Amino acid sequence: MLSSIFTIINKLSGIYGLIALLDGGSISALQSSMYLYSTSIAVPLILLHQPLVRAELLPSLIYAHIYTLDAVVGFVYSLLFTLASDVLTQESLRSSNEAGLSLALLSAIWVTKAYSCYAVLKYVQKISKANRIRHSMGTRGSLERLLRSTAPSFWGAD
């Protein structure tokens, strides 16, 4: 799961932003919140990566949900940063070529991120469908059923 490793590395880069903040760097509230979010979301992604590779059902389902939620949060942050930079650069009136290049690059990144989400979800779907017959008991089973209930036909829980 190469995309997972890249995501974890990306999230860990938030540590550098926090270090800059602690070192007295000038960082906006939006940047600070993103650095805190990235660093905190890296923890479950790291802890769940090996169980994902070993195809353990419950950790894989949790990972897939966190990974997808992270993609949505990342998209929202991208929009917020884009809006903030557009407000700041309206006075300088960026050229249309620069704006077009930025849009093309952002679009390419999001197509790649969407594909990565698709790959992770399909991998975990395969794990879930392979474990369809197994019925875990107790809290573990309850969590598996809860996570599968988000999209029963997709996860093979119907």
VEXLOKOL-366988 format. One record per atom (N, C-alpha, C): residue in one letter; residue number from 1; x, y, z. Coordinates in Angstrom, 2 decimals. Layout:
<rs>
R:residuo:num:px:py:pz
R:A:NUM:X:Y:Z .
...
</rs>
This chain:
<rs>
R:residuo:num:px:py:pz
R:M:1:0.83:-1.17:0.00 .
R:M:1:0.00:0.00:0.00 .
R:M:1:0.89:1.25:0.00 .
R:L:2:1.45:1.50:-1.15 .
R:L:2:2.36:2.64:-1.31 .
R:L:2:1.66:3.97:-1.05 .
R:S:3:0.41:4.09:-1.47 .
R:S:3:-0.31:5.35:-1.23 .
R:S:3:-0.47:5.62:0.26 .
R:S:4:-0.60:4.58:1.06 .
R:S:4:-0.72:4.74:2.51 .
R:S:4:0.57:5.28:3.10 .
R:I:5:1.69:4.78:2.62 .
R:I:5:2.98:5.25:3.11 .
R:I:5:3.19:6.72:2.76 .
R:F:6:2.84:7.11:1.54 .
R:F:6:2.96:8.52:1.15 .
R:F:6:2.05:9.41:2.00 .
R:T:7:0.86:8.92:2.30 .
R:T:7:-0.07:9.69:3.14 .
R:T:7:0.50:9.88:4.54 .
R:I:8:1.07:8.82:5.10 .
R:I:8:1.66:8.92:6.44 .
R:I:8:2.82:9.91:6.44 .
R:I:9:3.69:9.84:5.44 .
R:I:9:4.80:10.78:5.34 .
R:I:9:4.28:12.21:5.24 .
R:N:10:3.24:12.40:4.41 .
R:N:10:2.64:13.72:4.26 .
R:N:10:2.09:14.23:5.59 .
R:K:11:1.43:13.36:6.33 .
R:K:11:0.86:13.77:7.62 .
R:K:11:1.95:14.10:8.63 .
R:L:12:3.04:13.34:8.60 .
R:L:12:4.13:13.60:9.53 .
R:L:12:4.83:14.92:9.24 .
R:S:13:4.70:15.42:8.02 .
R:S:13:5.31:16.71:7.71 .
R:S:13:4.67:17.84:8.52 .
R:G:14:3.50:17.58:9.08 .
R:G:14:2.86:18.55:9.96 .
R:G:14:3.69:18.84:11.20 .
R:I:15:4.56:17.89:11.57 .
R:I:15:5.43:18.11:12.72 .
R:I:15:6.34:19.31:12.48 .
R:Y:16:6.82:19.47:11.25 .
R:Y:16:7.69:20.61:10.95 .
R:Y:16:6.95:21.94:11.12 .
R:G:17:5.69:21.95:10.77 .
R:G:17:4.89:23.15:10.98 .
R:G:17:4.72:23.47:12.46 .
R:L:18:4.52:22.41:13.26 .
R:L:18:4.40:22.62:14.71 .
R:L:18:5.72:23.10:15.31 .
R:I:19:6.82:22.56:14.81 .
R:I:19:8.14:23.01:15.28 .
R:I:19:8.33:24.49:14.95 .
R:A:20:7.93:24.87:13.74 .
R:A:20:8.04:26.29:13.34 .
R:A:20:7.19:27.16:14.26 .
R:L:21:6.01:26.66:14.61 .
R:L:21:5.12:27.40:15.51 .
R:L:21:5.76:27.55:16.89 .
R:L:22:6.33:26.47:17.41 .
R:L:22:6.98:26.52:18.72 .
R:L:22:8.24:27.38:18.70 .
R:D:23:8.86:27.48:17.53 .
R:D:23:10.07:28.27:17.37 .
R:D:23:9.75:29.76:17.16 .
R:G:24:8.47:30.09:17.19 .
R:G:24:8.08:31.49:17.06 .
R:G:24:7.80:31.92:15.64 .
R:G:25:7.64:30.98:14.75 .
R:G:25:7.34:31.31:13.36 .
R:G:25:5.98:31.95:13.21 .
R:S:26:5.82:32.71:12.16 .
R:S:26:4.55:33.39:11.89 .
R:S:26:3.67:32.46:11.07 .
R:I:27:2.67:31.88:11.73 .
R:I:27:1.79:30.90:11.09 .
R:I:27:0.35:31.31:11.37 .
R:S:28:-0.49:31.24:10.34 .
R:S:28:-1.89:31.60:10.52 .
R:S:28:-2.62:30.53:11.33 .
R:A:29:-3.79:30.88:11.82 .
R:A:29:-4.61:29.93:12.57 .
R:A:29:-5.00:28.74:11.69 .
R:L:30:-5.26:29.00:10.42 .
R:L:30:-5.60:27.92:9.48 .
R:L:30:-4.43:26.96:9.33 .
R:Q:31:-3.22:27.49:9.16 .
R:Q:31:-2.04:26.64:9.05 .
R:Q:31:-1.82:25.84:10.33 .
R:S:32:-1.96:26.50:11.47 .
R:S:32:-1.77:25.81:12.76 .
R:S:32:-2.74:24.66:12.90 .
R:S:33:-4.00:24.90:12.55 .
R:S:33:-5.00:23.83:12.68 .
R:S:33:-4.68:22.67:11.74 .
R:M:34:-4.18:22.99:10.55 .
R:M:34:-3.82:21.92:9.61 .
R:M:34:-2.64:21.11:10.13 .
R:Y:35:-1.63:21.78:10.69 .
R:Y:35:-0.47:21.07:11.22 .
R:Y:35:-0.86:20.18:12.39 .
R:L:36:-1.72:20.69:13.28 .
R:L:36:-2.19:19.88:14.40 .
R:L:36:-3.00:18.68:13.91 .
R:Y:37:-3.88:18.93:12.96 .
R:Y:37:-4.70:17.85:12.40 .
R:Y:37:-3.80:16.80:11.74 .
R:S:38:-2.87:17.23:10.90 .
R:S:38:-2.01:16.29:10.18 .
R:S:38:-1.20:15.43:11.13 .
R:T:39:-0.65:16.05:12.15 .
R:T:39:0.15:15.30:13.12 .
R:T:39:-0.71:14.31:13.90 .
R:S:40:-1.89:14.73:14.31 .
R:S:40:-2.74:13.84:15.10 .
R:S:40:-3.32:12.70:14.27 .
R:I:41:-3.65:12.94:13.01 .
R:I:41:-4.23:11.88:12.17 .
R:I:41:-3.15:10.88:11.74 .
R:A:42:-1.88:11.30:11.80 .
R:A:42:-0.79:10.38:11.46 .
R:A:42:-0.72:9.21:12.44 .
R:V:43:-1.07:9.45:13.69 .
R:V:43:-0.96:8.42:14.72 .
R:V:43:-1.81:7.19:14.40 .
R:P:44:-3.14:7.34:14.19 .
R:P:44:-3.91:6.13:13.86 .
R:P:44:-3.51:5.51:12.51 .
R:L:45:-3.12:6.34:11.56 .
R:L:45:-2.70:5.79:10.27 .
R:L:45:-1.45:4.92:10.42 .
R:I:46:-0.52:5.37:11.26 .
R:I:46:0.70:4.57:11.50 .
R:I:46:0.35:3.29:12.25 .
R:L:47:-0.45:3.42:13.30 .
R:L:47:-0.79:2.26:14.11 .
R:L:47:-1.60:1.21:13.33 .
R:L:48:-2.39:1.65:12.39 .
R:L:48:-3.24:0.73:11.64 .
R:L:48:-2.60:0.21:10.35 .
R:H:49:-1.43:0.73:9.99 .
R:H:49:-0.83:0.36:8.71 .
R:H:49:-0.45:-1.13:8.66 .
R:Q:50:0.23:-1.63:9.68 .
R:Q:50:0.63:-3.05:9.67 .
R:Q:50:-0.57:-3.99:9.69 .
R:P:51:-1.59:-3.74:10.54 .
R:P:51:-2.78:-4.60:10.46 .
R:P:51:-3.46:-4.54:9.08 .
R:L:52:-3.37:-3.40:8.41 .
R:L:52:-3.91:-3.28:7.06 .
R:L:52:-3.14:-4.19:6.11 .
R:V:53:-1.82:-4.17:6.21 .
R:V:53:-0.99:-5.01:5.36 .
R:V:53:-1.26:-6.50:5.64 .
R:R:54:-1.52:-6.83:6.92 .
R:R:54:-1.81:-8.22:7.29 .
R:R:54:-3.26:-8.60:7.00 .
R:A:55:-4.04:-7.66:6.47 .
R:A:55:-5.44:-7.88:6.08 .
R:A:55:-6.34:-8.25:7.26 .
R:E:56:-6.11:-7.61:8.41 .
R:E:56:-6.98:-7.81:9.57 .
R:E:56:-8.24:-6.96:9.36 .
R:L:57:-9.38:-7.57:9.53 .
R:L:57:-10.64:-6.92:9.15 .
R:L:57:-10.93:-5.62:9.90 .
R:L:58:-11.03:-5.65:11.21 .
R:L:58:-11.45:-4.45:11.94 .
R:L:58:-10.46:-3.30:11.75 .
R:P:59:-9.15:-3.50:11.95 .
R:P:59:-8.24:-2.38:11.71 .
R:P:59:-8.28:-1.86:10.28 .
R:S:60:-8.50:-2.75:9.32 .
R:S:60:-8.57:-2.34:7.92 .
R:S:60:-9.81:-1.49:7.65 .
R:L:61:-10.94:-1.88:8.25 .
R:L:61:-12.16:-1.08:8.10 .
R:L:61:-11.98:0.31:8.73 .
R:I:62:-11.37:0.34:9.91 .
R:I:62:-11.11:1.63:10.56 .
R:I:62:-10.19:2.47:9.69 .
R:Y:63:-9.13:1.85:9.18 .
R:Y:63:-8.17:2.56:8.33 .
R:Y:63:-8.87:3.16:7.11 .
R:A:64:-9.70:2.37:6.45 .
R:A:64:-10.40:2.84:5.24 .
R:A:64:-11.28:4.04:5.56 .
R:H:65:-11.97:4.00:6.68 .
R:H:65:-12.84:5.13:7.05 .
R:H:65:-12.01:6.37:7.38 .
R:I:66:-10.91:6.19:8.13 .
R:I:66:-10.05:7.33:8.47 .
R:I:66:-9.41:7.90:7.20 .
R:Y:67:-8.93:7.03:6.32 .
R:Y:67:-8.27:7.46:5.09 .
R:Y:67:-9.22:8.29:4.22 .
R:T:68:-10.45:7.82:4.11 .
R:T:68:-11.45:8.53:3.31 .
R:T:68:-11.82:9.86:3.95 .
R:L:69:-12.04:9.85:5.25 .
R:L:69:-12.35:11.09:5.97 .
R:L:69:-11.19:12.08:5.83 .
R:D:70:-9.96:11.58:5.91 .
R:D:70:-8.79:12.44:5.76 .
R:D:70:-8.75:13.08:4.36 .
R:A:71:-9.15:12.34:3.35 .
R:A:71:-9.18:12.90:1.99 .
R:A:71:-10.18:14.06:1.92 .
R:V:72:-11.33:13.89:2.55 .
R:V:72:-12.34:14.95:2.56 .
R:V:72:-11.82:16.17:3.33 .
R:V:73:-11.23:15.93:4.50 .
R:V:73:-10.68:17.03:5.29 .
R:V:73:-9.57:17.74:4.52 .
R:G:74:-8.71:16.97:3.86 .
R:G:74:-7.65:17.56:3.05 .
R:G:74:-8.19:18.42:1.92 .
R:F:75:-9.27:17.97:1.31 .
R:F:75:-9.91:18.74:0.25 .
R:F:75:-10.45:20.06:0.79 .
R:V:76:-11.08:20.01:1.96 .
R:V:76:-11.60:21.22:2.58 .
R:V:76:-10.46:22.19:2.90 .
R:Y:77:-9.36:21.67:3.46 .
R:Y:77:-8.21:22.53:3.73 .
R:Y:77:-7.68:23.15:2.43 .
R:S:78:-7.61:22.37:1.37 .
R:S:78:-7.15:22.90:0.08 .
R:S:78:-8.03:24.05:-0.38 .
R:L:79:-9.35:23.86:-0.26 .
R:L:79:-10.27:24.93:-0.65 .
R:L:79:-10.07:26.17:0.22 .
R:L:80:-9.93:25.96:1.52 .
R:L:80:-9.75:27.11:2.41 .
R:L:80:-8.45:27.86:2.11 .
R:F:81:-7.37:27.11:1.86 .
R:F:81:-6.10:27.77:1.53 .
R:F:81:-6.19:28.48:0.19 .
R:T:82:-6.90:27.88:-0.76 .
R:T:82:-7.08:28.52:-2.07 .
R:T:82:-7.86:29.82:-1.92 .
R:L:83:-8.94:29.78:-1.16 .
R:L:83:-9.74:30.99:-0.94 .
R:L:83:-8.92:32.06:-0.23 .
R:A:84:-8.15:31.65:0.78 .
R:A:84:-7.33:32.62:1.52 .
R:A:84:-6.27:33.23:0.61 .
R:S:85:-5.65:32.43:-0.25 .
R:S:85:-4.61:32.98:-1.12 .
R:S:85:-5.22:33.86:-2.21 .
R:D:86:-6.42:33.52:-2.68 .
R:D:86:-7.07:34.36:-3.68 .
R:D:86:-7.44:35.72:-3.10 .
R:V:87:-7.89:35.73:-1.86 .
R:V:87:-8.23:36.99:-1.22 .
R:V:87:-6.97:37.85:-1.08 .
R:L:88:-5.87:37.20:-0.71 .
R:L:88:-4.63:37.94:-0.50 .
R:L:88:-4.01:38.42:-1.82 .
R:T:89:-4.21:37.68:-2.88 .
R:T:89:-3.56:38.04:-4.15 .
R:T:89:-4.47:38.81:-5.09 .
R:Q:90:-5.68:39.10:-4.69 .
R:Q:90:-6.55:39.87:-5.58 .
R:Q:90:-5.95:41.24:-5.88 .
R:E:91:-5.24:41.80:-4.88 .
R:E:91:-4.63:43.11:-5.12 .
R:E:91:-3.54:43.02:-6.19 .
R:S:92:-2.82:41.91:-6.20 .
R:S:92:-1.73:41.78:-7.16 .
R:S:92:-2.19:41.24:-8.52 .
R:L:93:-3.44:40.76:-8.59 .
R:L:93:-4.03:40.26:-9.85 .
R:L:93:-3.08:39.31:-10.58 .
R:R:94:-3.04:38.08:-10.09 .
R:R:94:-2.19:37.07:-10.73 .
R:R:94:-2.57:36.91:-12.19 .
R:S:95:-1.60:36.51:-12.96 .
R:S:95:-1.87:36.29:-14.39 .
R:S:95:-2.75:35.06:-14.55 .
R:S:96:-3.47:35.00:-15.65 .
R:S:96:-4.35:33.86:-15.91 .
R:S:96:-3.54:32.58:-16.13 .
R:N:97:-2.32:32.72:-16.67 .
R:N:97:-1.46:31.54:-16.85 .
R:N:97:-1.10:30.92:-15.51 .
R:E:98:-0.74:31.75:-14.54 .
R:E:98:-0.38:31.26:-13.22 .
R:E:98:-1.58:30.61:-12.55 .
R:A:99:-2.73:31.23:-12.65 .
R:A:99:-3.95:30.67:-12.06 .
R:A:99:-4.32:29.35:-12.73 .
R:G:100:-4.17:29.29:-14.04 .
R:G:100:-4.46:28.05:-14.77 .
R:G:100:-3.53:26.93:-14.39 .
R:L:101:-2.25:27.24:-14.23 .
R:L:101:-1.26:26.24:-13.83 .
R:L:101:-1.57:25.73:-12.42 .
R:S:102:-1.91:26.64:-11.52 .
R:S:102:-2.26:26.26:-10.15 .
R:S:102:-3.48:25.34:-10.14 .
R:L:103:-4.47:25.69:-10.91 .
R:L:103:-5.69:24.88:-10.99 .
R:L:103:-5.39:23.50:-11.57 .
R:A:104:-4.57:23.44:-12.60 .
R:A:104:-4.22:22.16:-13.22 .
R:A:104:-3.45:21.28:-12.24 .
R:L:105:-2.52:21.87:-11.51 .
R:L:105:-1.73:21.11:-10.53 .
R:L:105:-2.61:20.60:-9.40 .
R:L:106:-3.46:21.46:-8.87 .
R:L:106:-4.37:21.06:-7.81 .
R:L:106:-5.31:19.95:-8.28 .
R:S:107:-5.79:20.06:-9.50 .
R:S:107:-6.67:19.03:-10.06 .
R:S:107:-5.95:17.70:-10.19 .
R:A:108:-4.71:17.72:-10.66 .
R:A:108:-3.92:16.49:-10.81 .
R:A:108:-3.69:15.84:-9.45 .
R:I:109:-3.41:16.65:-8.45 .
R:I:109:-3.20:16.11:-7.10 .
R:I:109:-4.48:15.46:-6.59 .
R:W:110:-5.62:16.10:-6.84 .
R:W:110:-6.87:15.54:-6.33 .
R:W:110:-7.33:14.31:-7.12 .
R:V:111:-7.00:14.22:-8.37 .
R:V:111:-7.30:12.99:-9.12 .
R:V:111:-6.47:11.85:-8.54 .
R:T:112:-5.21:12.13:-8.25 .
R:T:112:-4.34:11.12:-7.65 .
R:T:112:-4.85:10.71:-6.27 .
R:K:113:-5.28:11.67:-5.47 .
R:K:113:-5.81:11.37:-4.14 .
R:K:113:-7.10:10.56:-4.23 .
R:A:114:-7.96:10.91:-5.17 .
R:A:114:-9.21:10.16:-5.35 .
R:A:114:-8.91:8.72:-5.76 .
R:Y:115:-7.93:8.53:-6.64 .
R:Y:115:-7.55:7.17:-7.04 .
R:Y:115:-6.98:6.40:-5.85 .
R:S:116:-6.17:7.07:-5.03 .
R:S:116:-5.61:6.42:-3.84 .
R:S:116:-6.73:5.98:-2.90 .
R:C:117:-7.72:6.82:-2.71 .
R:C:117:-8.88:6.45:-1.88 .
R:C:117:-9.59:5.24:-2.47 .
R:Y:118:-9.78:5.26:-3.75 .
R:Y:118:-10.42:4.14:-4.44 .
R:Y:118:-9.62:2.85:-4.21 .
R:A:119:-8.30:2.92:-4.35 .
R:A:119:-7.45:1.74:-4.18 .
R:A:119:-7.54:1.21:-2.75 .
R:V:120:-7.48:2.08:-1.77 .
R:V:120:-7.56:1.66:-0.36 .
R:V:120:-8.93:1.04:-0.09 .
R:L:121:-10.00:1.70:-0.55 .
R:L:121:-11.34:1.18:-0.32 .
R:L:121:-11.55:-0.18:-0.99 .
R:K:122:-11.06:-0.35:-2.21 .
R:K:122:-11.21:-1.64:-2.90 .
R:K:122:-10.42:-2.74:-2.20 .
R:Y:123:-9.23:-2.41:-1.70 .
R:Y:123:-8.42:-3.38:-0.97 .
R:Y:123:-9.15:-3.83:0.30 .
R:V:124:-9.68:-2.88:1.05 .
R:V:124:-10.38:-3.21:2.28 .
R:V:124:-11.72:-3.91:1.97 .
R:Q:125:-12.34:-3.56:0.86 .
R:Q:125:-13.55:-4.25:0.44 .
R:Q:125:-13.25:-5.74:0.22 .
R:K:126:-12.13:-6.02:-0.40 .
R:K:126:-11.71:-7.42:-0.64 .
R:K:126:-11.53:-8.15:0.70 .
R:I:127:-10.91:-7.49:1.66 .
R:I:127:-10.72:-8.08:2.99 .
R:I:127:-12.07:-8.32:3.65 .
R:S:128:-12.95:-7.33:3.55 .
R:S:128:-14.26:-7.44:4.18 .
R:S:128:-15.09:-8.57:3.58 .
R:K:129:-15.07:-8.67:2.26 .
R:K:129:-15.86:-9.73:1.61 .
R:K:129:-15.27:-11.11:1.90 .
R:A:130:-13.95:-11.20:2.06 .
R:A:130:-13.33:-12.48:2.40 .
R:A:130:-13.69:-12.90:3.82 .
R:N:131:-14.03:-11.94:4.66 .
R:N:131:-14.39:-12.22:6.05 .
R:N:131:-15.88:-12.14:6.29 .
R:R:132:-16.67:-12.20:5.24 .
R:R:132:-18.13:-12.03:5.35 .
R:R:132:-18.73:-13.13:6.22 .
R:I:133:-18.22:-14.32:6.11 .
R:I:133:-18.80:-15.45:6.83 .
R:I:133:-18.45:-15.40:8.31 .
R:R:134:-17.29:-14.88:8.62 .
R:R:134:-16.83:-14.80:10.01 .
R:R:134:-17.66:-13.78:10.77 .
R:H:135:-18.15:-14.17:11.93 .
R:H:135:-18.94:-13.26:12.75 .
R:H:135:-18.24:-13.08:14.09 .
R:S:136:-17.57:-11.97:14.24 .
R:S:136:-16.89:-11.67:15.49 .
R:S:136:-17.92:-11.35:16.56 .
R:M:137:-17.57:-11.66:17.77 .
R:M:137:-18.46:-11.43:18.89 .
R:M:137:-17.94:-10.23:19.70 .
R:G:138:-18.76:-9.77:20.60 .
R:G:138:-18.37:-8.73:21.53 .
R:G:138:-18.19:-7.38:20.88 .
R:T:139:-17.33:-6.57:21.51 .
R:T:139:-17.10:-5.21:21.04 .
R:T:139:-16.50:-5.20:19.64 .
R:R:140:-15.56:-6.10:19.39 .
R:R:140:-14.92:-6.18:18.07 .
R:R:140:-15.96:-6.43:16.98 .
R:G:141:-16.84:-7.39:17.22 .
R:G:141:-17.89:-7.69:16.25 .
R:G:141:-18.85:-6.54:16.06 .
R:S:142:-19.17:-5.87:17.16 .
R:S:142:-20.07:-4.71:17.08 .
R:S:142:-19.45:-3.60:16.23 .
R:L:143:-18.15:-3.34:16.44 .
R:L:143:-17.47:-2.31:15.65 .
R:L:143:-17.40:-2.69:14.17 .
R:E:144:-17.10:-3.97:13.90 .
R:E:144:-17.06:-4.43:12.50 .
R:E:144:-18.41:-4.22:11.84 .
R:R:145:-19.48:-4.61:12.52 .
R:R:145:-20.82:-4.45:11.95 .
R:R:145:-21.17:-2.98:11.77 .
R:L:146:-20.78:-2.14:12.73 .
R:L:146:-21.05:-0.71:12.62 .
R:L:146:-20.33:-0.12:11.40 .
R:L:147:-19.07:-0.44:11.22 .
R:L:147:-18.30:0.11:10.10 .
R:L:147:-18.79:-0.45:8.77 .
R:R:148:-19.19:-1.70:8.75 .
R:R:148:-19.74:-2.27:7.52 .
R:R:148:-21.11:-1.69:7.19 .
R:S:149:-21.82:-1.21:8.20 .
R:S:149:-23.17:-0.68:7.97 .
R:S:149:-23.14:0.67:7.25 .
R:T:150:-21.97:1.30:7.13 .
R:T:150:-21.88:2.57:6.41 .
R:T:150:-22.20:2.40:4.94 .
R:A:151:-21.91:1.23:4.40 .
R:A:151:-22.22:0.91:3.00 .
R:A:151:-22.27:-0.62:2.88 .
R:P:152:-23.34:-1.23:3.39 .
R:P:152:-23.41:-2.70:3.47 .
R:P:152:-23.15:-3.43:2.18 .
R:S:153:-23.71:-2.98:1.08 .
R:S:153:-23.48:-3.70:-0.18 .
R:S:153:-22.04:-3.57:-0.65 .
R:F:154:-21.40:-2.44:-0.38 .
R:F:154:-20.00:-2.25:-0.77 .
R:F:154:-19.09:-3.17:0.05 .
R:W:155:-19.31:-3.20:1.36 .
R:W:155:-18.44:-3.99:2.25 .
R:W:155:-18.80:-5.47:2.23 .
R:G:156:-19.88:-5.85:1.57 .
R:G:156:-20.26:-7.26:1.51 .
R:G:156:-20.94:-7.70:2.78 .
R:A:157:-21.63:-6.80:3.45 .
R:A:157:-22.27:-7.13:4.73 .
R:A:157:-23.78:-7.32:4.59 .
R:D:158:-24.28:-7.34:3.37 .
R:D:158:-25.74:-7.47:3.21 .
R:D:158:-26.17:-8.90:3.13 .
</rs>
